[in-house]
Amino acid sequence: MYPLRRNRRLRVNSTIRSLVQETILSPNDFIVPLFVVEGKGIKDEIPSMPNYYRYSLDLLTNEVKELWQLGLKSVLLFVKVPDNLKDNKGAEAINPNGLMQRAIKTIKDAAPDMLVMTDVALDPYSVYGHDGIIEKGIVLNDPTVDALCQMALSHAQAGADFVAPSDMMDGRIQSIRETLEDNAFENVGIMAYSAKYASAFYGPFRDALDSAPVDEKDIPKDKKTYQMDPHNRIEALRETRMDIEEGADIVMVKPGLPYLDIVREVKNMSEVPVAVYQVSGEYAMLKAAAANGWLDHDAVMMEQLVSIKRAGADLIASYFAKDAVRLL
Ligand code: PBG
């Protein structure tokens, strides 16, 4: 009790503060999302994500080498699919010579020890901008899961270390696990987007990949029949528990900062590592505020990342990874 206990003694100078720090960020905490496009010589800034780029495969090589040199050891791949290759079933997603499959090989050539994770969901390949196959205005569950299994297998065959299903269909983790086992990919892991909310924070990402749901008759305008309702908490625990039972190696909560209560609860109940996705809208908000001189970019960035880790994240997928690691 005061004055015997004076809490400020542990804050007197930076030396003691650093000694008692409870949460410490390291390059090992990060997963770097990468956007890949067809073409040559392309490093294309995403308008709603300042200083973040889509790369063609030739320039991806340098970027990945730079990440590795910075100590960043894992990437999460997303591809921007040309319109003429989009359909309702994601046929292009299993093309052994598709952009994703070539991107995996390109990265493994550039940085053989880089952990390559791939997005598994149909939206970049869907004419309708949905994560699954649509029939009569409904995003079908089980046919979509079959397509996702083939997609995950195709990524494993191309050399992916982890597949990351971001679609929120029911039962996909178990089916993907079985497909990988049946094809002797028992060491390919699954990072499950377990508590993924139907969030308005994904806007800039959908700009980056041109993957937003289309505005057409009989096509759902949002993803609320598969992604979670932001009002719900217990449902996140159920989703996480089921994904772990089905074989997820890593579970994920997404978005990050607005959902840190969920991160803590998921961390408390999980015996597998928990990843958090600090999403595109979170990135865009800080970039916009900093560009206006309203927030100190680097200080707020580090505070947000520390907060995500303190809440329970073992891994953070973040567009700030490179900037953050340079400051560590
Ligand atoms: C698609 C997917 C999305 C994100 C990752 N995978 C968007 C969506 O669900 O509509 C969002 C990432 C971000 O906003 O940074 N399955």
Boltz pocket constraint, residues with backbone or C-beta under 6 A from the ligand:
constraints:
  - pocket:
      binder: B
      contacts: [[A, 119], [A, 120], [A, 121], [A, 123], [A, 131], [A, 166], [A, 167], [A, 201], [A, 202], [A, 203], [A, 204], [A, 205], [A, 206], [A, 211], [A, 223], [A, 278], [A, 279], [A, 280], [A, 281]]
      max_distance: 6.0
